[in-house]
Amino acid sequence: MSGRSTPSTNASSTNPRASRNLSQIRRAQLNHDHLPRSNDSVLASLRATAIVASKPVLPAELIATILDYLPVPDLLRFGRVSRRLQEMVYDDTRWIQKLQAIGVWNESEARQRFEEVMRRKAEAQRAKEADEARRTGANLPGSVNGVAGGGRRHAGSVTLFDAGLEEERYRKSVERPQLSTRARRGTLADGFDELTISPSSPSSAAAKPWDPNIALTILQRVRSIRGYARQEFGKVYGALGPLYMDLARSKVHSDAIIFRTYRDPEQQAQILSNLKRLAQCDFAQGWQSREQKLDSMIGVFENAVLREFEQGYAAGDVGGRMHRYAHVLVTMNGGSAGMDAFISNHAIMTHTLRVGNPLDCLEAVAPGHVDLNPSQTFFGRLASTMVEQADVIDRVFPPSVDVLTPFLSRLCEDTIADYLTALFDEAHSRGVETYVKAVSGTFEQSLRFVASLQGTKASPPAFRESVKTMVTQCYEKHIDLYLAEELALFRSKSESEVKHWEKELSEQEASAESFFMSNISRQAAKRDFLSSFKKVVMMPVNVLPAFPISSPFAGSKPVAAAPNATVSSLATTDAAYARPRTPTLTGSNTPQRPSTPAAEPPATELAAKAAIMNSRLEGIKSLFSIEVALNLTHYAKASLERAANMVQMGGKHGEEAKEQCEAIFVTLLHVLGDRHIKNGFDKAVNHLGNYNPRQVREFRSKALSGESMAGEGSAAVGVEPLVTFLELVNVGDLIQQMLDVFYAQELVATKLTDRDDFLNPAVKEKKRFEQMLDERVAAGLNKGIDVLMDEVEYICASTQQATDFNPGAAADSSHNNGHAAYAPAVFDIGPSSTATQVVSMVSSHTGMLVGSTDKTMLDVFTQEVGLRLFTVLCKHFKRQRISVDGAIKIISDINHYAAFITTLRQKPLVPYFQALRELGAIFLVHIDPPAAYFSGANAKRASKILSTKGSSTANQAKELAAIIADTQRYCGIFPAEEVYEFAERRADWYLVKGDVERAMYGVGCSVM
């Protein structure tokens, strides 16, 4: 075996066993130049080699990790072992990590420096290439094939060999290997420049004396240069390393070099701060003890400085000791201990200065109220104190330290929060209204407190926002209870307001009934009581009695009128008992109680019932009140303003406050709509259903004009229930418009809700309220139209004379009574008085809605009125007997009705009255009666000629039958059967019925 570290190929092939054994070990040659070469001795190879056990080489990552935990001197010694380990130790990223741990490496600066170096290198390279080009003449203008001068040159002028250039190239090639041994070539892959490794020897280190002044500012002079991080860290460690190791070896603080070398507190604080930063990169063995020793030294020094600072604070030496030692504390560790001492020793924090008593806000106040003047004084004193402290902070602490923000944080936690909690707890115990007013009022004052603060030189740009966050945190534990109590308070006040109104209204109605029923005959009341008592006595015990006594609180359903009842003056009674009109704004929101009536109450039960009915009709206008709606909106506005203040808290609580504002508006619509307006409309519709207009009008006309004027007074020009209900509709429309304005100003304008969000609860409830109002108005108008049509039927039945459409009836009557012969009169071709009254009344009622409701509601109302009027007129015409002479009058009436319908501008109604106008033709057809051609002696011949198809009667009947059967002329409104019913109302129908039916249905025809 030879002395090489690896066996030869021949030996391994001749000795397979030795090859297998030696393949499992690693052999290294030791001093093979000095050992004797002997091929005869077997042990010679063993002496020349050292057998090492087969162990894997440590990975580079594990070695790098070990290097991270070595002390700096050992790290440099480790780098001397081999060139590869030296590269690992001198790796620039290792030293950058240490500088970053200290906090002196600026990556952006390093990147900027690197880019600047690369730019200079690129410029130098371009300049070198340009010089080379100028020297050789390549790529110059006018050169041909790299030869300057251009044109064709002689072959002898071309330089083939330059001795000087070749010598320079040879010299550089010889020097390059020598430089590579001394300098490590950097690559562009690692991003660092070339780093010249300078050997560190103890003699060179000892040659430089240690300068204590350098250690004070060494960290500020570190440069961030890639490729030179090791040199920069060496400067830092050379200046601070001896002090750090000495401090770790010192047993007491007096033994440390820093306290013997540096005498000024400022220098001692600066060097301790530098050592604390240097300790951040110390990961060698024993770093915990060294860091603990350093912290203990810093603690001793900090306590001493704090004592001096507190003494200066007690003495009020702001510009002297406080200023000096505050800067010392800031230099050493940021000044957190000094800031804490400055804040804790303030008079407000030590409770030596009382800025306010929270219970003063609740002294000598009415229930449900709170006096916010003491709280305003409290926040004002805090604001003035903070403004003064801001000036003191600027004089004491350096501009780099923000002391005012933590001061305000402590103030909010220890002073403001305690003040508010005591105030809110006491206010809640006294009442919910007091509580919500206290929370909202003090929050608004706290926002003004934030706005009055002045920042210091070190305050951040978002100083007011941070202080606002601190103040709002004081309200976070109260906001949930406040929002719940705010909504509950508004709901309770609104419901109590509506209940109070309903109670007053019911009491007023009961008082009116009691007044009207108070003057009924005592004997009748006595008989009613005795008869009732007799029934009770005779009934079984287990049957509940029912007293029919007229109670002041009895029902309002009218009873049938007795024919011989006496009538009292209802008009005087109504004038005495007049309800206030709802739209008039008064100081009270409740119905006014009637004063003692001047007139006597009705003497009969029928008159009393009529008066009660009329009183309820007048009371429709006050079934719901605009004053109540105003009061509810005022309550809602106050609650919304208080809750809207809490929206400024922002974040989750601000969104909850927004949702609660929407909930308040939803509650307003619910209480005002379902509890007040809806019930009012329902009562109004009920009163309209129970109202008997003819009965009340009859009593009024008798009272005003007497018995002789009853006939004229029976035709009224208006239906009072519909007129009164339209006034109630106007009030409802006014309330809806008021809510629209409230919604737009209080919720939309303040951005508390989004009106375009159809899923928003407030938007949905508002639409539901409008729909409810439209439905109730429609129901009331429907009931009012019913009453209006009843009045139209009454006018038609009471004023339409039989001679209007059948003038011959008067002649027949006089002839049958033996009077003189009837002389034909001159007929008026204009409409009858009945038609004029009907059109006047209907026109006045349809015109009431113009301007008081939207066009859609007006169209629906007018169409319904037109259709029902058409139905009433059809029924009225079917009850009349109409002659050919009276056809002129009925056609005039129909034209008058059709002209009125045209003024309504409702196209769907035009075909109905057009068909009604066509009906007039069936009454204009003249048919000669068969009896006019024969005398009484030729009766048999008459019957024979009646059956003749060629007679004039048959021809005229055929014309009438054609008019009746032509359904197209009636626009599909009337079928032939219904037209036939109208034809039956002809005065001569029974004379011509046979001929008409024969012409229509073929009755009596024969097959030839």
Secondary structure in CASP SS format (residue, H / E / C, confidence):
PFRMAT SS
TARGET T0000
AUTHOR 0000-0000-0000
METHOD secondary structure of the structure
MODEL  1
M C 1.00
S C 1.00
G C 1.00
R C 1.00
S C 1.00
T C 1.00
P C 1.00
S C 1.00
T H 1.00
N H 1.00
A H 1.00
S H 1.00
S H 1.00
T H 1.00
N C 1.00
P H 1.00
R H 1.00
A H 1.00
S H 1.00
R H 1.00
N H 1.00
L H 1.00
S C 1.00
Q C 1.00
I C 1.00
R E 1.00
R E 1.00
A E 1.00
Q E 1.00
L C 1.00
N C 1.00
H C 1.00
D C 1.00
H C 1.00
L C 1.00
P C 1.00
R C 1.00
S C 1.00
N C 1.00
D C 1.00
S C 1.00
V C 1.00
L H 1.00
A H 1.00
S H 1.00
L H 1.00
R H 1.00
A H 1.00
T E 1.00
A E 1.00
I E 1.00
V E 1.00
A C 1.00
S C 1.00
K C 1.00
P C 1.00
V C 1.00
L C 1.00
P C 1.00
A H 1.00
E H 1.00
L H 1.00
I H 1.00
A H 1.00
T H 1.00
I H 1.00
L H 1.00
D H 1.00
Y C 1.00
L C 1.00
P C 1.00
V H 1.00
P H 1.00
D H 1.00
L H 1.00
L H 1.00
R H 1.00
F H 1.00
G C 1.00
R C 1.00
V C 1.00
S C 1.00
R H 1.00
R H 1.00
L H 1.00
Q H 1.00
E H 1.00
M H 1.00
V H 1.00
Y C 1.00
D C 1.00
D H 1.00
T H 1.00
R H 1.00
W H 1.00
I H 1.00
Q H 1.00
K H 1.00
L H 1.00
Q H 1.00
A H 1.00
I H 1.00
G C 1.00
V C 1.00
W C 1.00
N C 1.00
E H 1.00
S H 1.00
E H 1.00
A H 1.00
R H 1.00
Q H 1.00
R H 1.00
F H 1.00
E H 1.00
E H 1.00
V H 1.00
M H 1.00
R H 1.00
R H 1.00
K H 1.00
A H 1.00
E H 1.00
A H 1.00
Q H 1.00
R H 1.00
A H 1.00
K H 1.00
E H 1.00
A H 1.00
D H 1.00
E H 1.00
A H 1.00
R H 1.00
R H 1.00
T H 1.00
G C 1.00
A C 1.00
N C 1.00
L C 1.00
P C 1.00
G C 1.00
S C 1.00
V E 1.00
N C 1.00
G C 1.00
V E 1.00
A C 1.00
G C 1.00
G C 1.00
G C 1.00
R C 1.00
R C 1.00
H C 1.00
A H 1.00
G H 1.00
S H 1.00
V C 1.00
T C 1.00
L C 1.00
F C 1.00
D C 1.00
A H 1.00
G H 1.00
L H 1.00
E H 1.00
E H 1.00
E H 1.00
R H 1.00
Y H 1.00
R H 1.00
K H 1.00
S H 1.00
V H 1.00
E H 1.00
R H 1.00
P H 1.00
Q H 1.00
L H 1.00
S H 1.00
T H 1.00
R H 1.00
A C 1.00
R E 1.00
R C 1.00
G C 1.00
T C 1.00
L C 1.00
A C 1.00
D C 1.00
G C 1.00
F C 1.00
D C 1.00
E C 1.00
L E 1.00
T C 1.00
I C 1.00
S C 1.00
P C 1.00
S C 1.00
S C 1.00
P H 1.00
S H 1.00
S H 1.00
A H 1.00
A H 1.00
A H 1.00
K C 1.00
P C 1.00
W C 1.00
D C 1.00
P H 1.00
N H 1.00
I H 1.00
A H 1.00
L H 1.00
T H 1.00
I C 1.00
L H 1.00
Q H 1.00
R H 1.00
V C 1.00
R C 1.00
S C 1.00
I C 1.00
R C 1.00
G C 1.00
Y C 1.00
A H 1.00
R H 1.00
Q H 1.00
E H 1.00
F H 1.00
G H 1.00
K H 1.00
V H 1.00
Y H 1.00
G H 1.00
A H 1.00
L H 1.00
G H 1.00
P H 1.00
L H 1.00
Y H 1.00
M H 1.00
D H 1.00
L H 1.00
A H 1.00
R H 1.00
S C 1.00
K C 1.00
V C 1.00
H H 1.00
S H 1.00
D H 1.00
A C 1.00
I H 1.00
I H 1.00
F H 1.00
R H 1.00
T H 1.00
Y C 1.00
R C 1.00
D C 1.00
P H 1.00
E H 1.00
Q H 1.00
Q H 1.00
A H 1.00
Q H 1.00
I H 1.00
L H 1.00
S H 1.00
N H 1.00
L H 1.00
K H 1.00
R H 1.00
L H 1.00
A H 1.00
Q H 1.00
C H 1.00
D C 1.00
F C 1.00
A C 1.00
Q C 1.00
G C 1.00
W H 1.00
Q H 1.00
S H 1.00
R H 1.00
E H 1.00
Q H 1.00
K H 1.00
L H 1.00
D H 1.00
S H 1.00
M H 1.00
I H 1.00
G H 1.00
V H 1.00
F H 1.00
E H 1.00
N H 1.00
A H 1.00
V H 1.00
L H 1.00
R H 1.00
E H 1.00
F H 1.00
E H 1.00
Q H 1.00
G H 1.00
Y H 1.00
A H 1.00
A H 1.00
G C 1.00
D C 1.00
V H 1.00
G H 1.00
G H 1.00
R H 1.00
M H 1.00
H H 1.00
R H 1.00
Y H 1.00
A H 1.00
H H 1.00
V H 1.00
L H 1.00
V H 1.00
T H 1.00
M H 1.00
N H 1.00
G C 1.00
G C 1.00
S H 1.00
A H 1.00
G H 1.00
M H 1.00
D H 1.00
A H 1.00
F H 1.00
I H 1.00
S H 1.00
N C 1.00
H C 1.00
A C 1.00
I C 1.00
M C 1.00
T C 1.00
H C 1.00
T C 1.00
L C 1.00
R C 1.00
V C 1.00
G C 1.00
N C 1.00
P H 1.00
L H 1.00
D H 1.00
C H 1.00
L H 1.00
E C 1.00
A C 1.00
V C 1.00
A C 1.00
P C 1.00
G C 1.00
H C 1.00
V C 1.00
D C 1.00
L C 1.00
N H 1.00
P H 1.00
S H 1.00
Q H 1.00
T H 1.00
F H 1.00
F H 1.00
G H 1.00
R H 1.00
L H 1.00
A H 1.00
S H 1.00
T H 1.00
M H 1.00
V H 1.00
E H 1.00
Q H 1.00
A H 1.00
D H 1.00
V H 1.00
I H 1.00
D H 1.00
R H 1.00
V H 1.00
F C 1.00
P C 1.00
P C 1.00
S C 1.00
V C 1.00
D C 1.00
V C 1.00
L H 1.00
T H 1.00
P H 1.00
F H 1.00
L H 1.00
S H 1.00
R H 1.00
L H 1.00
C H 1.00
E H 1.00
D H 1.00
T H 1.00
I H 1.00
A H 1.00
D H 1.00
Y H 1.00
L H 1.00
T H 1.00
A H 1.00
L H 1.00
F H 1.00
D H 1.00
E H 1.00
A H 1.00
H H 1.00
S H 1.00
R H 1.00
G C 1.00
V H 1.00
E H 1.00
T H 1.00
Y H 1.00
V H 1.00
K H 1.00
A H 1.00
V H 1.00
S H 1.00
G H 1.00
T H 1.00
F H 1.00
E H 1.00
Q H 1.00
S H 1.00
L H 1.00
R H 1.00
F H 1.00
V H 1.00
A H 1.00
S C 1.00
L C 1.00
Q C 1.00
G C 1.00
T C 1.00
K C 1.00
A C 1.00
S C 1.00
P C 1.00
P C 1.00
A C 1.00
F H 1.00
R H 1.00
E H 1.00
S H 1.00
V H 1.00
K H 1.00
T H 1.00
M H 1.00
V H 1.00
T H 1.00
Q H 1.00
C C 1.00
Y C 1.00
E H 1.00
K H 1.00
H H 1.00
I H 1.00
D H 1.00
L H 1.00
Y H 1.00
L H 1.00
A H 1.00
E H 1.00
E H 1.00
L H 1.00
A H 1.00
L H 1.00
F H 1.00
R H 1.00
S H 1.00
K H 1.00
S H 1.00
E H 1.00
S H 1.00
E H 1.00
V H 1.00
K H 1.00
H H 1.00
W H 1.00
E H 1.00
K H 1.00
E H 1.00
L H 1.00
S H 1.00
E H 1.00
Q H 1.00
E H 1.00
A H 1.00
S H 1.00
A H 1.00
E H 1.00
S H 1.00
F H 1.00
F H 1.00
M C 1.00
S C 1.00
N C 1.00
I C 1.00
S C 1.00
R H 1.00
Q H 1.00
A H 1.00
A H 1.00
K H 1.00
R H 1.00
D H 1.00
F H 1.00
L H 1.00
S H 1.00
S H 1.00
F H 1.00
K H 1.00
K H 1.00
V H 1.00
V H 1.00
M H 1.00
M C 1.00
P C 1.00
V C 1.00
N C 1.00
V C 1.00
L C 1.00
P C 1.00
A C 1.00
F C 1.00
P C 1.00
I C 1.00
S C 1.00
S C 1.00
P C 1.00
F C 1.00
A C 1.00
G C 1.00
S C 1.00
K C 1.00
P C 1.00
V C 1.00
A C 1.00
A C 1.00
A C 1.00
P C 1.00
N C 1.00
A C 1.00
T C 1.00
V C 1.00
S C 1.00
S C 1.00
L H 1.00
A H 1.00
T H 1.00
T H 1.00
D H 1.00
A H 1.00
A H 1.00
Y C 1.00
A C 1.00
R C 1.00
P C 1.00
R C 1.00
T C 1.00
P C 1.00
T C 1.00
L C 1.00
T C 1.00
G C 1.00
S C 1.00
N C 1.00
T C 1.00
P C 1.00
Q C 1.00
R C 1.00
P C 1.00
S C 1.00
T C 1.00
P C 1.00
A C 1.00
A C 1.00
E C 1.00
P C 1.00
P C 1.00
A C 1.00
T C 1.00
E H 1.00
L H 1.00
A H 1.00
A H 1.00
K H 1.00
A H 1.00
A H 1.00
I H 1.00
M H 1.00
N H 1.00
S H 1.00
R H 1.00
L H 1.00
E H 1.00
G H 1.00
I H 1.00
K H 1.00
S H 1.00
L C 1.00
F C 1.00
S C 1.00
I H 1.00
E H 1.00
V H 1.00
A H 1.00
L H 1.00
N H 1.00
L H 1.00
T H 1.00
H H 1.00
Y H 1.00
A H 1.00
K H 1.00
A H 1.00
S H 1.00
L H 1.00
E H 1.00
R H 1.00
A H 1.00
A H 1.00
N H 1.00
M H 1.00
V H 1.00
Q C 1.00
M C 1.00
G C 1.00
G H 1.00
K H 1.00
H H 1.00
G H 1.00
E H 1.00
E H 1.00
A H 1.00
K H 1.00
E H 1.00
Q H 1.00
C H 1.00
E H 1.00
A H 1.00
I H 1.00
F H 1.00
V H 1.00
T H 1.00
L H 1.00
L H 1.00
H H 1.00
V H 1.00
L H 1.00
G H 1.00
D H 1.00
R H 1.00
H H 1.00
I H 1.00
K H 1.00
N H 1.00
G H 1.00
F H 1.00
D H 1.00
K H 1.00
A H 1.00
V H 1.00
N H 1.00
H H 1.00
L H 1.00
G H 1.00
N H 1.00
Y C 1.00
N C 1.00
P H 1.00
R H 1.00
Q H 1.00
V H 1.00
R H 1.00
E H 1.00
F H 1.00
R H 1.00
S H 1.00
K H 1.00
A H 1.00
L H 1.00
S H 1.00
G C 1.00
E H 1.00
S H 1.00
M H 1.00
A H 1.00
G H 1.00
E H 1.00
G H 1.00
S C 1.00
A C 1.00
A C 1.00
V C 1.00
G C 1.00
V C 1.00
E H 1.00
P H 1.00
L H 1.00
V H 1.00
T H 1.00
F H 1.00
L H 1.00
E H 1.00
L H 1.00
V H 1.00
N H 1.00
V H 1.00
G H 1.00
D H 1.00
L H 1.00
I H 1.00
Q H 1.00
Q H 1.00
M H 1.00
L H 1.00
D H 1.00
V H 1.00
F H 1.00
Y H 1.00
A H 1.00
Q H 1.00
E H 1.00
L H 1.00
V H 1.00
A C 1.00
T C 1.00
K C 1.00
L C 1.00
T C 1.00
D C 1.00
R C 1.00
D C 1.00
D C 1.00
F C 1.00
L C 1.00
N C 1.00
P H 1.00
A H 1.00
V H 1.00
K H 1.00
E H 1.00
K H 1.00
K H 1.00
R H 1.00
F H 1.00
E H 1.00
Q H 1.00
M H 1.00
L H 1.00
D H 1.00
E H 1.00
R H 1.00
V H 1.00
A H 1.00
A H 1.00
G H 1.00
L H 1.00
N H 1.00
K H 1.00
G H 1.00
I H 1.00
D H 1.00
V H 1.00
L H 1.00
M H 1.00
D H 1.00
E H 1.00
V H 1.00
E H 1.00
Y H 1.00
I H 1.00
C H 1.00
A H 1.00
S H 1.00
T H 1.00
Q C 1.00
Q C 1.00
A H 1.00
T H 1.00
D H 1.00
F H 1.00
N C 1.00
P C 1.00
G H 1.00
A H 1.00
A H 1.00
A H 1.00
D H 1.00
S H 1.00
S H 1.00
H H 1.00
N H 1.00
N C 1.00
G C 1.00
H C 1.00
A C 1.00
A C 1.00
Y C 1.00
A C 1.00
P C 1.00
A C 1.00
V C 1.00
F C 1.00
D C 1.00
I C 1.00
G C 1.00
P C 1.00
S C 1.00
S H 1.00
T H 1.00
A H 1.00
T H 1.00
Q H 1.00
V H 1.00
V H 1.00
S H 1.00
M H 1.00
V H 1.00
S H 1.00
S H 1.00
H H 1.00
T H 1.00
G H 1.00
M H 1.00
L C 1.00
V C 1.00
G C 1.00
S C 1.00
T C 1.00
D C 1.00
K H 1.00
T H 1.00
M H 1.00
L H 1.00
D H 1.00
V H 1.00
F H 1.00
T H 1.00
Q H 1.00
E H 1.00
V H 1.00
G H 1.00
L H 1.00
R H 1.00
L H 1.00
F H 1.00
T H 1.00
V H 1.00
L H 1.00
C H 1.00
K H 1.00
H H 1.00
F H 1.00
K H 1.00
R C 1.00
Q C 1.00
R C 1.00
I E 1.00
S C 1.00
V C 1.00
D C 1.00
G C 1.00
A H 1.00
I H 1.00
K H 1.00
I H 1.00
I H 1.00
S H 1.00
D H 1.00
I H 1.00
N H 1.00
H H 1.00
Y H 1.00
A H 1.00
A H 1.00
F H 1.00
I H 1.00
T H 1.00
T H 1.00
L H 1.00
R C 1.00
Q C 1.00
K H 1.00
P H 1.00
L H 1.00
V H 1.00
P H 1.00
Y H 1.00
F H 1.00
Q H 1.00
A H 1.00
L H 1.00
R H 1.00
E H 1.00
L C 1.00
G C 1.00
A H 1.00
I H 1.00
F H 1.00
L H 1.00
V C 1.00
H C 1.00
I C 1.00
D C 1.00
P C 1.00
P H 1.00
A H 1.00
A H 1.00
Y H 1.00
F C 1.00
S C 1.00
G H 1.00
A H 1.00
N H 1.00
A H 1.00
K H 1.00
R H 1.00
A H 1.00
S H 1.00
K H 1.00
I H 1.00
L H 1.00
S C 1.00
T C 1.00
K C 1.00
G C 1.00
S C 1.00
S H 1.00
T H 1.00
A H 1.00
N H 1.00
Q H 1.00
A H 1.00
K H 1.00
E H 1.00
L H 1.00
A H 1.00
A H 1.00
I H 1.00
I H 1.00
A H 1.00
D C 1.00
T H 1.00
Q H 1.00
R H 1.00
Y H 1.00
C C 1.00
G C 1.00
I C 1.00
F C 1.00
P C 1.00
A H 1.00
E H 1.00
E H 1.00
V H 1.00
Y H 1.00
E H 1.00
F H 1.00
A H 1.00
E C 1.00
R C 1.00
R E 1.00
A C 1.00
D C 1.00
W H 1.00
Y H 1.00
L H 1.00
V H 1.00
K H 1.00
G H 1.00
D H 1.00
V H 1.00
E H 1.00
R H 1.00
A H 1.00
M H 1.00
Y H 1.00
G C 1.00
V C 1.00
G C 1.00
C C 1.00
S C 1.00
V C 1.00
M C 1.00
END
